[in-house]
Amino acid sequence: MIQNLILRVKRRETPFARLAYRVAKRARTFEMPAPRAIFLPVWYAHHAIVNGWRWITRAFYFQPMFRARCERVGKNLHVDLGAPYVYGDIRIRIGDNVRMSAVSSFVSTSAGQAPLLEIGSDTYLGGRFVVSVGSRVSIGSHVLISDSVVISDNPGHPLDAMKRRTQGVDRDQIKPITIGDDVWIGRDCKIMPGVTIGEGSVIGTGSVVTKDIPPYSLAIGTPAKVVRDLRPAVPSIVAAA
């Protein structure tokens, strides 16, 4: 009955339906007046309440809880919007001044032995960052990792179809990953098992890194290939190395 009424209004078959259609259309486009004297203070009050509550829950609940789960954490850790999802017996070591999003996952494989995730100082991890560790994933200092990046030192499942029915990752397929200092990894990248990314390198958006990337290189594509030497662009860093 209600669906038939809505259909008549949309078709505007009767005077009442045409009137109802005009009223509904105006209601959809209605916008309340917003005098600055009233709503600008409301804007600031709203953001003060939201940000204040976010700070309280971060400082007194989520962040201490996450610190307690880690094996070692440096000073000035900042985790936005809660605490990252942590699964398995993964060991986590974090340096100083690290920023990360709570919308991230740190997991370990059941085949791994004492899997270790290391994150250096002054490193930033974007939202929806996922790392899977079977052995070791080492992320250096001053590293920038954008949103939706996946780093895994294992393939997740065996290649053999029969093995996938009964077991997880083969231990011989687990290969440690090393990401050097001052690396920038763009959005939606995937870093595959056994890869080393040299210091100062940049991985372009959406790239899949399957082989080692030399220091101070720009690599893009699937699979990622080096397209540019970045050493001339960073003489101060090179000179200090």
MARVOGU-154475 format. One line per 3 residues: their letters; for each residue y, x, z of C-alpha. Coordinates in nm, 3 decimals. Each point is the difference from the previous one (the first is absolute). Layout:
BEGIN
a> Y:X:Z | ...
//
This chain:
BEGIN
miq> 0.000:0.000:0.000 | 0.242:0.273:0.094 | -0.092:0.202:-0.309
nli> 0.068:-0.303:-0.222 | 0.340:-0.047:0.167 | 0.089:0.366:-0.056
lrv> -0.107:-0.029:-0.364 | 0.222:-0.309:-0.053 | 0.297:0.185:0.151
krr> -0.058:0.300:-0.226 | -0.021:-0.227:-0.304 | 0.309:-0.200:0.108
etp> -0.156:-0.323:-0.126 | 0.211:-0.236:0.214 | 0.354:-0.007:0.139
far> -0.139:0.073:0.345 | -0.202:0.294:-0.135 | 0.306:0.142:-0.176
lay> 0.204:-0.029:0.322 | -0.279:0.164:0.202 | -0.024:0.279:-0.256
rva> 0.375:0.074:0.024 | -0.010:-0.001:0.380 | -0.302:0.233:0.005
kra> 0.162:0.236:-0.250 | 0.317:0.021:0.207 | -0.202:0.053:0.316
rtf> -0.179:0.295:-0.163 | 0.331:0.166:-0.086 | 0.176:-0.088:0.326
emp> 0.170:0.293:0.168 | 0.165:-0.027:0.337 | 0.358:0.131:0.023
apr> 0.015:0.342:0.165 | 0.336:0.068:0.163 | 0.013:0.368:0.098
aif> 0.148:-0.073:0.341 | -0.320:-0.184:0.095 | -0.282:0.158:-0.194
lpv> 0.098:0.370:0.001 | -0.043:0.018:0.380 | -0.327:-0.192:-0.041
wya> -0.113:0.263:-0.254 | 0.067:0.288:0.240 | -0.150:-0.184:0.296
hha> -0.316:-0.075:-0.197 | -0.046:0.361:-0.106 | 0.076:0.128:0.350
ivn> -0.272:-0.223:0.143 | -0.256:0.086:-0.271 | 0.066:0.375:0.011
gwr> 0.013:0.003:0.378 | -0.337:-0.173:0.027 | -0.143:0.235:-0.261
wit> 0.122:0.301:0.199 | -0.141:-0.133:0.328 | -0.346:-0.071:-0.144
raf> -0.006:0.335:-0.182 | 0.118:0.211:0.294 | -0.199:-0.167:0.277
yfq> -0.312:-0.133:-0.169 | -0.103:0.095:-0.354 | 0.112:0.362:-0.005
pmf> -0.147:0.103:0.340 | -0.324:-0.176:-0.094 | -0.019:0.192:-0.328
rar> 0.088:0.329:0.171 | -0.286:-0.052:0.244 | -0.241:-0.045:-0.290
cer> 0.105:0.328:-0.163 | -0.138:0.338:0.102 | 0.343:0.163:-0.009
vgk> 0.351:-0.130:-0.079 | 0.326:0.193:-0.007 | 0.344:-0.117:0.107
nlh> 0.211:-0.273:-0.163 | -0.279:-0.198:-0.164 | 0.137:-0.317:-0.161
vdl> -0.233:-0.281:-0.107 | 0.158:-0.310:-0.159 | -0.126:-0.358:0.042
gap> -0.294:0.051:0.236 | -0.283:0.252:-0.002 | -0.212:0.126:-0.293
yvy> -0.356:-0.126:-0.036 | -0.244:0.269:0.119 | -0.374:-0.032:-0.062
gdi> -0.289:0.226:0.090 | -0.017:0.327:0.194 | 0.281:0.162:-0.197
rir> 0.196:0.271:0.184 | 0.375:-0.017:-0.061 | 0.246:0.286:0.058
igd> 0.369:-0.060:-0.069 | 0.295:0.240:0.010 | 0.362:-0.055:0.103
nvr> 0.246:-0.249:-0.151 | -0.257:-0.194:-0.201 | 0.091:-0.346:-0.131
msa> -0.259:-0.249:-0.120 | -0.051:-0.368:-0.065 | -0.234:-0.211:0.210
vss> -0.123:-0.158:-0.323 | -0.231:0.300:-0.052 | -0.369:0.072:0.052
fvs> -0.167:0.315:0.134 | -0.378:-0.029:-0.033 | -0.305:0.227:0.014
tsa> -0.336:-0.024:-0.172 | -0.321:-0.041:0.196 | -0.145:0.302:-0.182
gqa> 0.275:0.233:0.118 | -0.031:0.240:0.292 | 0.309:0.020:0.224
pll> 0.235:-0.106:-0.285 | 0.353:0.135:0.045 | 0.337:-0.127:-0.128
eig> 0.287:0.247:0.041 | 0.363:-0.097:-0.064 | 0.269:0.268:0.017
sdt> 0.350:-0.022:0.145 | 0.291:-0.182:-0.164 | -0.236:-0.193:-0.228
ylg> 0.051:-0.359:-0.116 | -0.286:-0.241:-0.081 | 0.095:-0.315:-0.190
grf> -0.131:-0.352:0.042 | -0.356:-0.101:-0.093 | -0.104:0.364:0.015
vvs> -0.380:0.036:0.019 | -0.194:0.315:0.088 | -0.379:0.021:0.018
vgs> -0.141:0.310:0.170 | -0.357:0.123:0.000 | 0.079:0.364:0.074
rvs> 0.367:0.100:-0.003 | 0.327:-0.117:-0.153 | 0.291:0.235:0.071
igs> 0.356:-0.112:-0.080 | 0.267:0.266:0.039 | 0.353:-0.005:0.140
hvl> 0.305:-0.153:-0.172 | -0.231:-0.211:-0.218 | 0.120:-0.330:-0.150
isd> -0.270:-0.257:-0.076 | 0.119:-0.322:-0.161 | -0.145:-0.352:0.033
svv> -0.356:-0.099:-0.091 | -0.138:0.354:-0.025 | -0.375:0.050:0.052
isd> -0.145:0.336:0.111 | -0.376:0.032:0.033 | -0.221:0.305:0.042
npg> -0.305:-0.208:-0.095 | -0.091:-0.248:-0.278 | -0.071:-0.283:0.243
hpl> -0.352:-0.073:-0.127 | -0.284:0.193:-0.170 | -0.009:0.009:-0.378
dam> -0.366:-0.102:0.002 | -0.033:-0.380:-0.003 | -0.313:-0.007:0.215
krr> 0.161:0.221:0.266 | 0.300:-0.233:0.016 | -0.232:-0.274:0.127
tqg> -0.110:0.195:0.306 | 0.253:0.271:0.084 | 0.361:0.103:-0.004
vdr> 0.153:0.322:-0.127 | -0.222:0.299:-0.078 | 0.110:0.294:0.214
dqi> -0.008:0.236:-0.297 | 0.266:-0.217:-0.169 | 0.250:0.052:0.282
kpi> 0.258:0.264:-0.095 | 0.308:0.085:0.211 | 0.352:-0.064:-0.129
tig> 0.304:0.222:0.062 | 0.358:-0.103:-0.072 | 0.251:0.282:0.040
ddv> 0.348:-0.001:0.152 | 0.294:-0.167:-0.178 | -0.224:-0.208:-0.229
wig> 0.127:-0.336:-0.128 | -0.263:-0.257:-0.101 | 0.130:-0.302:-0.192
rdc> -0.089:-0.364:0.041 | -0.354:-0.127:-0.078 | -0.151:0.349:-0.037
kim> -0.361:0.081:0.081 | -0.112:0.341:0.125 | -0.371:0.057:-0.060
pgv> -0.259:0.211:0.191 | 0.029:0.379:0.001 | 0.359:0.015:-0.125
tig> 0.261:0.252:0.113 | 0.364:-0.075:-0.081 | 0.214:0.311:0.025
egs> 0.323:0.015:0.198 | 0.314:-0.141:-0.157 | -0.184:-0.203:-0.264
vig> 0.083:-0.353:-0.113 | -0.261:-0.259:-0.102 | 0.143:-0.270:-0.227
tgs> -0.033:-0.371:0.070 | -0.342:-0.151:-0.067 | -0.175:0.333:-0.058
vvt> -0.363:0.071:0.086 | -0.046:0.360:0.116 | -0.352:0.124:-0.071
kdi> 0.062:0.377:-0.018 | 0.206:0.259:0.187 | 0.375:0.001:-0.066
ppy> 0.175:0.342:0.016 | 0.303:0.048:0.228 | 0.338:-0.125:-0.126
sla> -0.141:-0.210:-0.282 | 0.079:-0.348:-0.130 | -0.324:-0.181:-0.079
igt> -0.036:-0.349:-0.147 | -0.263:-0.218:-0.163 | -0.361:-0.112:0.038
pak> -0.141:0.253:0.053 | 0.313:0.183:0.113 | 0.106:0.298:-0.210
vvr> 0.276:0.252:0.061 | 0.296:-0.070:-0.229 | 0.270:0.217:0.152
dlr> 0.055:0.308:0.215 | 0.236:-0.085:0.286 | 0.065:0.353:0.126
pav> 0.343:0.040:-0.173 | 0.112:-0.323:0.167 | -0.066:0.127:0.352
psi> 0.110:0.369:0.012 | 0.092:-0.017:0.371 | -0.344:-0.120:0.101
vaa> -0.175:0.251:-0.223 | 0.212:0.282:0.135 | -0.079:-0.099:0.357
a> -0.374:-0.028:-0.066
//
